[in-house]
Amino acid sequence: MGHIARKRFGQHFLADSAVIDAIVAAIAPRPGEALVEIGPGLGAMTQPLLERCGRLTVIELDRDLAAKLRRDARLDVVEADVLTVDFAALAERAGGKLRVVGNLPYNISSPILFHLLPVAERVLDQTFMLQKEVVARMAASPGGKDYGRLSVMLQWRYDIESLLDVPPEAFDPPPRVDSAVVRMQPLPQVAGVDAALLGEIVTVAFSQRRKLLRHTLGRWLEARGASGDFDLQRRAEEVPVAEYLALVARIASHTAAPK
């Protein structure tokens, strides 16, 4: 398309046809599904997706690329920063749950994931190309070096599966990191979990991850009179997601209880 990748948009265009075929096969789009692609770029995935689903919504910030994409009448082009897009409204307009896909800009991949988190109930699944290191953190188990705030905040709402690794040479221009494709399927919402409170607790817990929780989360809990029997003689990365959720529910019930 004669387009030069723009560094400020974090553009690295997928160019390996075998990788593209593998990703599209993993997505397995079908006609009638409400498919949304973030960052279609030069359309490497867009065209094979269209061949299977017939119609597609794409979100593209680069106005030159957006203009070229509009030439295809099968595309509903949203020219915007993805962090400003109302995905709940897209789902409402589509009349069903969204399937969200894309080769995400690596410089804002985590903000995009957190932007989508509040609308997980409006999403069927998400399949993204991300930096391999980020995917490892998303899917990490407690006790490992990759397990952290991102792991907890995503795993409480999604089943996360790393599908395939993608080398730098699959892109033009090649990024300086390895990439991976991840599938995220929303889980049923856990009753009694305040997402904002969970976010606050997890942020405090991992603020000094080398220290025992009694030095960080323990002080936070004590200030709220909610220390209880939560084991604070551990580090944040040793606590399973379920225990963070149970702590949030307990604090919420303690706060709501009559004094």
MILUM-552016 format. One record per residue: residue in one letter; x, z, y of N, C-alpha, C in turn. Coordinates in nm, 2 decimals. Layout:
BEGIN
(rec "A" (X Z Y) (X Z Y) (X Z Y)) ...
END
This chain:
BEGIN
(rec "M" (0.08 0.00 -0.12) (0.00 0.00 0.00) (0.09 0.00 0.13)) (rec "G" (0.22 -0.01 0.11) (0.31 -0.01 0.23) (0.31 0.12 0.31)) (rec "H" (0.28 0.23 0.24) (0.28 0.36 0.31) (0.40 0.44 0.28)) (rec "I" (0.46 0.49 0.39) (0.58 0.58 0.38) (0.54 0.72 0.37)) (rec "A" (0.59 0.79 0.26) (0.55 0.93 0.24) (0.58 1.02 0.37)) (rec "R" (0.49 1.10 0.41) (0.51 1.18 0.53) (0.54 1.32 0.48)) (rec "K" (0.66 1.37 0.53) (0.71 1.50 0.48) (0.62 1.61 0.53)) (rec "R" (0.56 1.60 0.65) (0.48 1.70 0.71) (0.35 1.73 0.63)) (rec "F" (0.31 1.63 0.55) (0.19 1.64 0.47) (0.23 1.68 0.32)) (rec "G" (0.36 1.69 0.30) (0.41 1.72 0.16) (0.38 1.61 0.06)) (rec "Q" (0.39 1.49 0.10) (0.35 1.38 0.02) (0.45 1.34 -0.08)) (rec "H" (0.42 1.35 -0.21) (0.49 1.29 -0.32) (0.39 1.22 -0.41)) (rec "F" (0.40 1.09 -0.41) (0.30 1.01 -0.48) (0.33 0.99 -0.63)) (rec "L" (0.23 1.03 -0.71) (0.25 1.01 -0.86) (0.25 0.86 -0.89)) (rec "A" (0.36 0.82 -0.96) (0.38 0.68 -0.99) (0.40 0.65 -1.14)) (rec "D" (0.41 0.74 -1.22) (0.43 0.72 -1.37) (0.30 0.70 -1.44)) (rec "S" (0.28 0.58 -1.49) (0.15 0.54 -1.54) (0.11 0.62 -1.67)) (rec "A" (0.22 0.66 -1.75) (0.19 0.74 -1.87) (0.14 0.88 -1.83)) (rec "V" (0.20 0.93 -1.72) (0.16 1.07 -1.68) (0.02 1.06 -1.62)) (rec "I" (-0.01 0.95 -1.54) (-0.14 0.94 -1.48) (-0.25 0.93 -1.60)) (rec "D" (-0.22 0.84 -1.70) (-0.31 0.83 -1.81) (-0.34 0.96 -1.88)) (rec "A" (-0.23 1.04 -1.90) (-0.24 1.17 -1.96) (-0.33 1.27 -1.88)) (rec "I" (-0.32 1.27 -1.75) (-0.39 1.36 -1.67) (-0.54 1.31 -1.67)) (rec "V" (-0.57 1.18 -1.65) (-0.70 1.13 -1.65) (-0.77 1.16 -1.79)) (rec "A" (-0.70 1.15 -1.89) (-0.75 1.17 -2.03) (-0.79 1.32 -2.04)) (rec "A" (-0.70 1.41 -1.98) (-0.73 1.55 -1.99) (-0.85 1.59 -1.90)) (rec "I" (-0.87 1.52 -1.79) (-0.99 1.55 -1.71) (-1.11 1.49 -1.78)) (rec "A" (-1.10 1.38 -1.84) (-1.21 1.31 -1.92) (-1.34 1.30 -1.83)) (rec "P" (-1.33 1.24 -1.72) (-1.45 1.23 -1.63) (-1.56 1.14 -1.69)) (rec "R" (-1.69 1.17 -1.66) (-1.80 1.10 -1.71) (-1.89 1.06 -1.60)) (rec "P" (-1.96 0.95 -1.61) (-2.05 0.91 -1.50) (-2.15 1.01 -1.47)) (rec "G" (-2.18 1.03 -1.34) (-2.28 1.13 -1.30) (-2.22 1.26 -1.26)) (rec "E" (-2.10 1.29 -1.30) (-2.04 1.42 -1.26) (-2.00 1.42 -1.12)) (rec "A" (-2.00 1.54 -1.06) (-1.97 1.55 -0.92) (-1.82 1.58 -0.91)) (rec "L" (-1.74 1.47 -0.90) (-1.60 1.48 -0.91) (-1.54 1.48 -0.77)) (rec "V" (-1.45 1.57 -0.74) (-1.38 1.58 -0.60) (-1.23 1.57 -0.63)) (rec "E" (-1.16 1.48 -0.56) (-1.02 1.47 -0.57) (-0.96 1.51 -0.44)) (rec "I" (-0.87 1.61 -0.45) (-0.79 1.66 -0.33) (-0.66 1.58 -0.32)) (rec "G" (-0.64 1.52 -0.20) (-0.51 1.45 -0.18) (-0.50 1.32 -0.27)) (rec "P" (-0.58 1.23 -0.26) (-0.57 1.11 -0.34) (-0.45 1.02 -0.31)) (rec "G" (-0.40 1.03 -0.19) (-0.28 0.96 -0.15) (-0.30 0.81 -0.16)) (rec "L" (-0.21 0.74 -0.25) (-0.22 0.60 -0.27) (-0.32 0.56 -0.37)) (rec "G" (-0.39 0.66 -0.43) (-0.50 0.62 -0.52) (-0.45 0.61 -0.67)) (rec "A" (-0.34 0.66 -0.70) (-0.29 0.65 -0.84) (-0.38 0.70 -0.94)) (rec "M" (-0.44 0.82 -0.91) (-0.54 0.88 -1.00) (-0.68 0.84 -0.97)) (rec "T" (-0.70 0.80 -0.84) (-0.83 0.77 -0.79) (-0.89 0.65 -0.87)) (rec "Q" (-0.82 0.55 -0.88) (-0.87 0.43 -0.95) (-0.91 0.45 -1.09)) (rec "P" (-0.82 0.51 -1.18) (-0.86 0.53 -1.32) (-0.97 0.63 -1.33)) (rec "L" (-0.98 0.72 -1.23) (-1.10 0.82 -1.24) (-1.23 0.74 -1.21)) (rec "L" (-1.22 0.65 -1.11) (-1.34 0.57 -1.07) (-1.38 0.48 -1.19)) (rec "E" (-1.29 0.43 -1.26) (-1.32 0.35 -1.38) (-1.41 0.42 -1.48)) (rec "R" (-1.39 0.55 -1.48) (-1.47 0.63 -1.58) (-1.59 0.70 -1.52)) (rec "C" (-1.59 0.74 -1.40) (-1.70 0.81 -1.34) (-1.79 0.73 -1.25)) (rec "G" (-1.73 0.62 -1.19) (-1.82 0.53 -1.11) (-1.82 0.57 -0.96)) (rec "R" (-1.81 0.70 -0.93) (-1.82 0.74 -0.79) (-1.74 0.87 -0.78)) (rec "L" (-1.68 0.89 -0.66) (-1.59 1.00 -0.64) (-1.58 1.04 -0.49)) (rec "T" (-1.57 1.17 -0.47) (-1.55 1.22 -0.33) (-1.40 1.25 -0.33)) (rec "V" (-1.33 1.21 -0.22) (-1.19 1.23 -0.20) (-1.17 1.30 -0.07)) (rec "I" (-1.07 1.40 -0.07) (-1.04 1.47 0.06) (-0.90 1.43 0.09)) (rec "E" (-0.88 1.37 0.21) (-0.75 1.31 0.25) (-0.73 1.35 0.40)) (rec "L" (-0.62 1.41 0.43) (-0.58 1.45 0.57) (-0.52 1.33 0.64)) (rec "D" (-0.44 1.25 0.58) (-0.37 1.14 0.64) (-0.47 1.03 0.68)) (rec "R" (-0.48 1.01 0.81) (-0.59 0.92 0.86) (-0.56 0.78 0.82)) (rec "D" (-0.43 0.74 0.80) (-0.40 0.60 0.76) (-0.45 0.58 0.62)) (rec "L" (-0.42 0.68 0.53) (-0.46 0.67 0.39) (-0.61 0.68 0.38)) (rec "A" (-0.67 0.76 0.46) (-0.82 0.78 0.46) (-0.89 0.64 0.49)) (rec "A" (-0.83 0.57 0.59) (-0.89 0.45 0.64) (-0.88 0.34 0.52)) (rec "K" (-0.77 0.34 0.45) (-0.75 0.25 0.34) (-0.85 0.28 0.22)) (rec "L" (-0.87 0.41 0.20) (-0.95 0.45 0.09) (-1.10 0.42 0.12)) (rec "R" (-1.14 0.42 0.25) (-1.28 0.38 0.28) (-1.31 0.24 0.25)) (rec "R" (-1.22 0.16 0.22) (-1.24 0.02 0.19) (-1.32 0.01 0.05)) (rec "D" (-1.31 0.11 -0.03) (-1.37 0.12 -0.16) (-1.51 0.19 -0.14)) (rec "A" (-1.62 0.11 -0.16) (-1.75 0.17 -0.13) (-1.79 0.27 -0.23)) (rec "R" (-1.71 0.29 -0.34) (-1.75 0.39 -0.44) (-1.69 0.52 -0.40)) (rec "L" (-1.62 0.53 -0.29) (-1.55 0.65 -0.25) (-1.62 0.72 -0.13)) (rec "D" (-1.65 0.84 -0.14) (-1.70 0.92 -0.03) (-1.58 0.99 0.03)) (rec "V" (-1.53 0.95 0.14) (-1.40 1.00 0.19) (-1.42 1.11 0.30)) (rec "V" (-1.37 1.22 0.27) (-1.37 1.33 0.36) (-1.24 1.34 0.43)) (rec "E" (-1.23 1.30 0.55) (-1.10 1.30 0.62) (-1.08 1.44 0.69)) (rec "A" (-1.01 1.53 0.63) (-1.00 1.67 0.68) (-0.89 1.74 0.61)) (rec "D" (-0.85 1.85 0.67) (-0.76 1.95 0.60) (-0.84 2.01 0.49)) (rec "V" (-0.79 2.01 0.37) (-0.87 2.07 0.26) (-0.90 2.22 0.28)) (rec "L" (-0.82 2.29 0.36) (-0.85 2.43 0.38) (-0.97 2.45 0.48)) (rec "T" (-1.02 2.34 0.54) (-1.14 2.36 0.62) (-1.26 2.30 0.55)) (rec "V" (-1.25 2.25 0.43) (-1.36 2.18 0.37) (-1.45 2.29 0.30)) (rec "D" (-1.58 2.27 0.32) (-1.68 2.36 0.26) (-1.72 2.31 0.12)) (rec "F" (-1.66 2.36 0.02) (-1.68 2.32 -0.12) (-1.82 2.36 -0.16)) (rec "A" (-1.87 2.47 -0.11) (-2.01 2.51 -0.15) (-2.11 2.40 -0.10)) (rec "A" (-2.08 2.35 0.02) (-2.17 2.25 0.08) (-2.16 2.12 -0.01)) (rec "L" (-2.04 2.09 -0.05) (-2.02 1.97 -0.13) (-2.10 1.98 -0.26)) (rec "A" (-2.09 2.10 -0.32) (-2.17 2.12 -0.45) (-2.32 2.11 -0.42)) (rec "E" (-2.36 2.17 -0.31) (-2.51 2.16 -0.27) (-2.55 2.02 -0.26)) (rec "R" (-2.47 1.94 -0.19) (-2.50 1.80 -0.17) (-2.50 1.72 -0.30)) (rec "A" (-2.41 1.76 -0.39) (-2.40 1.69 -0.52) (-2.51 1.73 -0.61)) (rec "G" (-2.57 1.85 -0.59) (-2.68 1.89 -0.67) (-2.63 1.95 -0.81)) (rec "G" (-2.51 1.99 -0.81) (-2.46 2.05 -0.94) (-2.32 2.10 -0.92)) (rec "K" (-2.26 2.15 -1.03) (-2.13 2.20 -1.02) (-2.02 2.09 -1.00)) (rec "L" (-1.92 2.13 -0.93) (-1.81 2.03 -0.90) (-1.70 2.04 -1.01)) (rec "R" (-1.64 1.92 -1.02) (-1.51 1.91 -1.10) (-1.41 1.87 -1.00)) (rec "V" (-1.31 1.96 -0.97) (-1.21 1.94 -0.87) (-1.08 1.91 -0.93)) (rec "V" (-1.02 1.80 -0.88) (-0.89 1.76 -0.94) (-0.80 1.72 -0.82)) (rec "G" (-0.67 1.70 -0.86) (-0.58 1.65 -0.75) (-0.43 1.69 -0.77)) (rec "N" (-0.35 1.61 -0.71) (-0.21 1.64 -0.70) (-0.19 1.71 -0.56)) (rec "L" (-0.19 1.85 -0.57) (-0.20 1.93 -0.45) (-0.06 1.93 -0.37)) (rec "P" (-0.07 1.93 -0.24) (0.05 1.94 -0.16) (0.12 2.08 -0.20)) (rec "Y" (0.24 2.07 -0.24) (0.30 2.19 -0.29) (0.33 2.30 -0.18)) (rec "N" (0.34 2.25 -0.06) (0.36 2.35 0.05) (0.24 2.44 0.09)) (rec "I" (0.12 2.40 0.04) (0.00 2.48 0.07) (-0.08 2.49 -0.06)) (rec "S" (-0.02 2.49 -0.18) (-0.10 2.49 -0.30) (-0.16 2.63 -0.32)) (rec "S" (-0.09 2.74 -0.29) (-0.16 2.87 -0.31) (-0.27 2.89 -0.21)) (rec "P" (-0.26 2.86 -0.08) (-0.37 2.87 0.01) (-0.49 2.78 -0.04)) (rec "I" (-0.47 2.67 -0.10) (-0.58 2.59 -0.15) (-0.65 2.66 -0.27)) (rec "L" (-0.57 2.72 -0.36) (-0.63 2.79 -0.47) (-0.71 2.91 -0.42)) (rec "F" (-0.67 2.98 -0.32) (-0.74 3.09 -0.27) (-0.86 3.05 -0.19)) (rec "H" (-0.85 2.93 -0.13) (-0.97 2.87 -0.06) (-1.08 2.84 -0.15)) (rec "L" (-1.05 2.80 -0.27) (-1.15 2.76 -0.38) (-1.20 2.88 -0.45)) (rec "L" (-1.13 2.99 -0.45) (-1.17 3.11 -0.53) (-1.31 3.16 -0.50)) (rec "P" (-1.36 3.17 -0.37) (-1.49 3.22 -0.35) (-1.60 3.13 -0.40)) (rec "V" (-1.57 3.00 -0.43) (-1.68 2.91 -0.47) (-1.66 2.88 -0.62)) (rec "A" (-1.60 2.97 -0.69) (-1.57 2.94 -0.84) (-1.70 2.92 -0.91)) (rec "E" (-1.81 2.99 -0.87) (-1.94 2.98 -0.94) (-2.00 2.84 -0.92)) (rec "R" (-1.95 2.77 -0.82) (-2.00 2.63 -0.80) (-1.92 2.52 -0.86)) (rec "V" (-1.82 2.57 -0.94) (-1.72 2.47 -1.00) (-1.73 2.48 -1.15)) (rec "L" (-1.72 2.36 -1.21) (-1.72 2.35 -1.36) (-1.58 2.37 -1.41)) (rec "D" (-1.48 2.30 -1.34) (-1.34 2.32 -1.38) (-1.26 2.26 -1.27)) (rec "Q" (-1.13 2.29 -1.27) (-1.03 2.24 -1.17) (-0.91 2.20 -1.25)) (rec "T" (-0.86 2.08 -1.22) (-0.74 2.03 -1.29) (-0.64 1.98 -1.18)) (rec "F" (-0.53 2.05 -1.17) (-0.44 2.03 -1.06) (-0.29 2.00 -1.11)) (rec "M" (-0.22 1.92 -1.03) (-0.08 1.90 -1.04) (-0.02 2.00 -0.94)) (rec "L" (0.07 2.09 -0.99) (0.13 2.19 -0.90) (0.28 2.20 -0.94)) (rec "Q" (0.35 2.27 -0.85) (0.49 2.30 -0.89) (0.49 2.39 -1.02)) (rec "K" (0.58 2.35 -1.11) (0.58 2.42 -1.24) (0.59 2.57 -1.23)) (rec "E" (0.67 2.61 -1.13) (0.69 2.76 -1.11) (0.56 2.83 -1.07)) (rec "V" (0.48 2.76 -0.99) (0.35 2.82 -0.95) (0.26 2.83 -1.07)) (rec "V" (0.25 2.72 -1.16) (0.17 2.72 -1.28) (0.21 2.84 -1.37)) (rec "A" (0.34 2.86 -1.38) (0.39 2.97 -1.46) (0.34 3.11 -1.41)) (rec "R" (0.34 3.12 -1.28) (0.29 3.25 -1.22) (0.14 3.26 -1.24)) (rec "M" (0.07 3.15 -1.23) (-0.08 3.15 -1.25) (-0.12 3.20 -1.39)) (rec "A" (-0.04 3.15 -1.49) (-0.08 3.17 -1.63) (0.00 3.29 -1.69)) (rec "A" (0.08 3.36 -1.61) (0.17 3.47 -1.67) (0.09 3.58 -1.72)) (rec "S" (0.15 3.65 -1.83) (0.09 3.77 -1.89) (0.16 3.89 -1.83)) (rec "P" (0.09 4.01 -1.83) (0.15 4.13 -1.78) (0.28 4.16 -1.85)) (rec "G" (0.38 4.21 -1.77) (0.51 4.25 -1.82) (0.61 4.15 -1.80)) (rec "G" (0.58 4.02 -1.77) (0.67 3.92 -1.74) (0.71 3.91 -1.60)) (rec "K" (0.82 3.84 -1.57) (0.87 3.83 -1.43) (0.78 3.75 -1.35)) (rec "D" (0.70 3.66 -1.41) (0.62 3.57 -1.33) (0.48 3.63 -1.30)) (rec "Y" (0.45 3.74 -1.36) (0.32 3.80 -1.34) (0.32 3.88 -1.21)) (rec "G" (0.22 3.84 -1.12) (0.22 3.90 -0.99) (0.08 3.88 -0.93)) (rec "R" (0.08 3.89 -0.80) (-0.05 3.89 -0.72) (-0.13 3.76 -0.75)) (rec "L" (-0.06 3.65 -0.76) (-0.13 3.52 -0.78) (-0.19 3.52 -0.92)) (rec "S" (-0.12 3.58 -1.02) (-0.17 3.59 -1.16) (-0.30 3.66 -1.16)) (rec "V" (-0.30 3.78 -1.10) (-0.42 3.87 -1.11) (-0.54 3.81 -1.03)) (rec "M" (-0.51 3.76 -0.91) (-0.62 3.71 -0.83) (-0.69 3.58 -0.88)) (rec "L" (-0.61 3.51 -0.97) (-0.67 3.39 -1.03) (-0.73 3.42 -1.17)) (rec "Q" (-0.66 3.50 -1.24) (-0.70 3.52 -1.38) (-0.83 3.60 -1.39)) (rec "W" (-0.87 3.68 -1.29) (-1.00 3.75 -1.30) (-1.12 3.66 -1.29)) (rec "R" (-1.09 3.54 -1.24) (-1.20 3.44 -1.22) (-1.19 3.31 -1.30)) (rec "Y" (-1.07 3.29 -1.36) (-1.05 3.16 -1.43) (-0.98 3.18 -1.56)) (rec "D" (-1.01 3.10 -1.66) (-0.93 3.08 -1.77) (-0.83 2.97 -1.74)) (rec "I" (-0.70 3.00 -1.75) (-0.59 2.91 -1.70) (-0.51 2.86 -1.81)) (rec "E" (-0.49 2.73 -1.82) (-0.42 2.66 -1.92) (-0.32 2.56 -1.87)) (rec "S" (-0.20 2.57 -1.90) (-0.10 2.47 -1.86) (-0.11 2.36 -1.96)) (rec "L" (-0.13 2.24 -1.91) (-0.15 2.12 -2.00) (-0.03 2.04 -2.03)) (rec "L" (0.05 2.01 -1.92) (0.17 1.93 -1.95) (0.27 1.94 -1.83)) (rec "D" (0.40 1.93 -1.86) (0.50 1.93 -1.76) (0.53 1.79 -1.71)) (rec "V" (0.56 1.78 -1.59) (0.59 1.65 -1.53) (0.72 1.65 -1.45)) (rec "P" (0.82 1.56 -1.49) (0.95 1.56 -1.42) (0.94 1.50 -1.28)) (rec "P" (1.04 1.53 -1.20) (1.05 1.48 -1.06) (1.04 1.32 -1.05)) (rec "E" (1.10 1.26 -1.15) (1.11 1.11 -1.15) (0.97 1.04 -1.17)) (rec "A" (0.87 1.12 -1.20) (0.73 1.06 -1.21) (0.67 1.04 -1.07)) (rec "F" (0.74 1.08 -0.97) (0.69 1.07 -0.83) (0.77 0.98 -0.74)) (rec "D" (0.71 0.93 -0.64) (0.78 0.86 -0.54) (0.74 0.91 -0.40)) (rec "P" (0.83 0.97 -0.32) (0.97 1.01 -0.36) (0.96 1.13 -0.45)) (rec "P" (1.07 1.15 -0.53) (1.08 1.26 -0.63) (1.09 1.39 -0.55)) (rec "P" (1.01 1.49 -0.59) (1.03 1.62 -0.53) (1.15 1.69 -0.59)) (rec "R" (1.19 1.80 -0.53) (1.31 1.87 -0.58) (1.28 1.97 -0.69)) (rec "V" (1.16 1.97 -0.73) (1.12 2.07 -0.83) (1.05 2.00 -0.95)) (rec "D" (1.04 2.07 -1.06) (0.96 2.02 -1.17) (0.81 2.05 -1.14)) (rec "S" (0.72 1.98 -1.20) (0.58 2.00 -1.18) (0.51 2.02 -1.31)) (rec "A" (0.38 2.06 -1.30) (0.30 2.08 -1.42) (0.15 2.06 -1.39)) (rec "V" (0.08 2.03 -1.49) (-0.07 2.01 -1.47) (-0.14 2.13 -1.53)) (rec "V" (-0.23 2.19 -1.46) (-0.30 2.31 -1.50) (-0.45 2.29 -1.50)) (rec "R" (-0.52 2.34 -1.60) (-0.67 2.34 -1.60) (-0.72 2.48 -1.57)) (rec "M" (-0.81 2.49 -1.48) (-0.87 2.62 -1.45) (-1.02 2.62 -1.47)) (rec "Q" (-1.07 2.70 -1.56) (-1.22 2.70 -1.59) (-1.27 2.84 -1.55)) (rec "P" (-1.37 2.84 -1.46) (-1.42 2.96 -1.41) (-1.48 3.05 -1.52)) (rec "L" (-1.46 3.18 -1.51) (-1.51 3.27 -1.60) (-1.64 3.33 -1.54)) (rec "P" (-1.73 3.39 -1.62) (-1.84 3.46 -1.57) (-1.80 3.57 -1.47)) (rec "Q" (-1.87 3.58 -1.36) (-1.83 3.69 -1.26) (-1.84 3.82 -1.32)) (rec "V" (-1.74 3.91 -1.30) (-1.74 4.04 -1.35) (-1.82 4.13 -1.26)) (rec "A" (-1.92 4.20 -1.32) (-2.01 4.29 -1.24) (-1.93 4.40 -1.18)) (rec "G" (-1.97 4.43 -1.05) (-1.91 4.55 -0.98) (-1.77 4.52 -0.92)) (rec "V" (-1.73 4.40 -0.92) (-1.60 4.37 -0.86) (-1.61 4.31 -0.72)) (rec "D" (-1.56 4.39 -0.63) (-1.55 4.34 -0.49) (-1.42 4.26 -0.47)) (rec "A" (-1.43 4.13 -0.45) (-1.31 4.05 -0.44) (-1.22 4.09 -0.33)) (rec "A" (-1.27 4.13 -0.22) (-1.19 4.17 -0.10) (-1.11 4.30 -0.14)) (rec "L" (-1.18 4.39 -0.20) (-1.12 4.52 -0.24) (-1.01 4.49 -0.35)) (rec "L" (-1.04 4.40 -0.44) (-0.94 4.37 -0.54) (-0.82 4.31 -0.48)) (rec "G" (-0.84 4.22 -0.38) (-0.73 4.16 -0.31) (-0.64 4.26 -0.24)) (rec "E" (-0.71 4.36 -0.18) (-0.63 4.46 -0.11) (-0.55 4.55 -0.20)) (rec "I" (-0.61 4.59 -0.31) (-0.54 4.67 -0.41) (-0.42 4.60 -0.47)) (rec "V" (-0.44 4.47 -0.51) (-0.34 4.40 -0.57) (-0.22 4.37 -0.47)) (rec "T" (-0.26 4.35 -0.35) (-0.15 4.33 -0.25) (-0.07 4.45 -0.23)) (rec "V" (-0.13 4.57 -0.22) (-0.06 4.69 -0.21) (0.02 4.72 -0.33)) (rec "A" (-0.03 4.69 -0.45) (0.04 4.72 -0.58) (0.17 4.64 -0.59)) (rec "F" (0.16 4.51 -0.55) (0.28 4.43 -0.56) (0.36 4.42 -0.44)) (rec "S" (0.33 4.50 -0.34) (0.41 4.50 -0.21) (0.56 4.54 -0.24)) (rec "Q" (0.58 4.63 -0.33) (0.72 4.67 -0.37) (0.72 4.67 -0.52)) (rec "R" (0.73 4.56 -0.58) (0.70 4.54 -0.73) (0.81 4.61 -0.81)) (rec "R" (0.93 4.64 -0.76) (1.03 4.71 -0.84) (1.00 4.86 -0.84)) (rec "K" (0.92 4.91 -0.76) (0.89 5.06 -0.76) (0.77 5.09 -0.84)) (rec "L" (0.77 5.22 -0.89) (0.65 5.26 -0.97) (0.53 5.27 -0.87)) (rec "L" (0.41 5.25 -0.93) (0.29 5.24 -0.85) (0.26 5.37 -0.77)) (rec "R" (0.31 5.48 -0.82) (0.29 5.60 -0.74) (0.34 5.60 -0.60)) (rec "H" (0.44 5.51 -0.58) (0.50 5.50 -0.44) (0.42 5.40 -0.35)) (rec "T" (0.34 5.32 -0.41) (0.27 5.22 -0.33) (0.12 5.24 -0.35)) (rec "L" (0.06 5.20 -0.46) (-0.08 5.21 -0.48) (-0.12 5.36 -0.49)) (rec "G" (-0.04 5.44 -0.54) (-0.07 5.58 -0.55) (-0.10 5.64 -0.41)) (rec "R" (-0.02 5.61 -0.32) (-0.05 5.66 -0.18) (-0.17 5.60 -0.12)) (rec "W" (-0.20 5.48 -0.15) (-0.32 5.41 -0.10) (-0.44 5.47 -0.16)) (rec "L" (-0.44 5.50 -0.29) (-0.55 5.57 -0.35) (-0.57 5.71 -0.31)) (rec "E" (-0.46 5.78 -0.29) (-0.47 5.92 -0.25) (-0.53 5.93 -0.11)) (rec "A" (-0.50 5.84 -0.02) (-0.56 5.84 0.12) (-0.71 5.81 0.11)) (rec "R" (-0.76 5.76 0.01) (-0.90 5.73 -0.01) (-0.97 5.83 -0.10)) (rec "G" (-0.89 5.93 -0.15) (-0.95 6.03 -0.24) (-1.00 5.97 -0.37)) (rec "A" (-0.92 5.87 -0.42) (-0.97 5.79 -0.54) (-0.86 5.78 -0.64)) (rec "S" (-0.77 5.87 -0.65) (-0.66 5.86 -0.74) (-0.70 5.86 -0.89)) (rec "G" (-0.79 5.95 -0.92) (-0.84 5.96 -1.06) (-0.74 5.96 -1.17)) (rec "D" (-0.77 5.89 -1.28) (-0.68 5.90 -1.39) (-0.60 5.77 -1.42)) (rec "F" (-0.60 5.68 -1.31) (-0.52 5.56 -1.32) (-0.37 5.59 -1.34)) (rec "D" (-0.31 5.53 -1.44) (-0.17 5.55 -1.47) (-0.08 5.49 -1.36)) (rec "L" (-0.02 5.57 -1.28) (0.06 5.52 -1.17) (0.21 5.53 -1.21)) (rec "Q" (0.24 5.57 -1.33) (0.38 5.57 -1.37) (0.42 5.44 -1.44)) (rec "R" (0.37 5.33 -1.38) (0.40 5.19 -1.42) (0.43 5.11 -1.30)) (rec "R" (0.49 5.00 -1.32) (0.51 4.90 -1.21) (0.39 4.81 -1.21)) (rec "A" (0.37 4.74 -1.10) (0.25 4.66 -1.08) (0.23 4.55 -1.19)) (rec "E" (0.35 4.49 -1.23) (0.34 4.38 -1.33) (0.31 4.43 -1.47)) (rec "E" (0.30 4.56 -1.49) (0.27 4.61 -1.62) (0.12 4.63 -1.64)) (rec "V" (0.04 4.62 -1.54) (-0.10 4.65 -1.54) (-0.18 4.52 -1.57)) (rec "P" (-0.26 4.52 -1.68) (-0.34 4.40 -1.71) (-0.45 4.38 -1.61)) (rec "V" (-0.50 4.26 -1.60) (-0.60 4.22 -1.50) (-0.72 4.31 -1.52)) (rec "A" (-0.76 4.34 -1.65) (-0.88 4.42 -1.67) (-0.87 4.56 -1.61)) (rec "E" (-0.75 4.61 -1.61) (-0.74 4.75 -1.55) (-0.75 4.75 -1.40)) (rec "Y" (-0.70 4.64 -1.34) (-0.72 4.63 -1.19) (-0.87 4.62 -1.16)) (rec "L" (-0.94 4.54 -1.24) (-1.08 4.52 -1.22) (-1.16 4.66 -1.24)) (rec "A" (-1.12 4.73 -1.35) (-1.18 4.86 -1.37) (-1.16 4.96 -1.25)) (rec "L" (-1.04 4.95 -1.20) (-1.00 5.04 -1.08) (-1.09 5.00 -0.96)) (rec "V" (-1.11 4.87 -0.94) (-1.19 4.83 -0.83) (-1.33 4.88 -0.84)) (rec "A" (-1.39 4.87 -0.96) (-1.53 4.91 -0.99) (-1.54 5.06 -0.97)) (rec "R" (-1.44 5.13 -1.02) (-1.44 5.28 -1.00) (-1.44 5.32 -0.86)) (rec "I" (-1.35 5.26 -0.78) (-1.34 5.29 -0.64) (-1.47 5.26 -0.56)) (rec "A" (-1.53 5.14 -0.60) (-1.65 5.10 -0.53) (-1.77 5.20 -0.57)) (rec "S" (-1.77 5.25 -0.69) (-1.88 5.34 -0.73) (-1.85 5.48 -0.66)) (rec "H" (-1.72 5.52 -0.65) (-1.69 5.64 -0.58) (-1.73 5.64 -0.44)) (rec "T" (-1.71 5.52 -0.37) (-1.74 5.51 -0.23) (-1.89 5.51 -0.21)) (rec "A" (-1.96 5.45 -0.31) (-2.11 5.45 -0.29) (-2.18 5.57 -0.33)) (rec "A" (-2.11 5.66 -0.41) (-2.17 5.79 -0.45) (-2.21 5.88 -0.34)) (rec "P" (-2.32 5.95 -0.34) (-2.36 6.04 -0.24) (-2.26 6.16 -0.23)) (rec "K" (-2.23 6.20 -0.11) (-2.13 6.31 -0.08) (-2.21 6.44 -0.09)) 
END
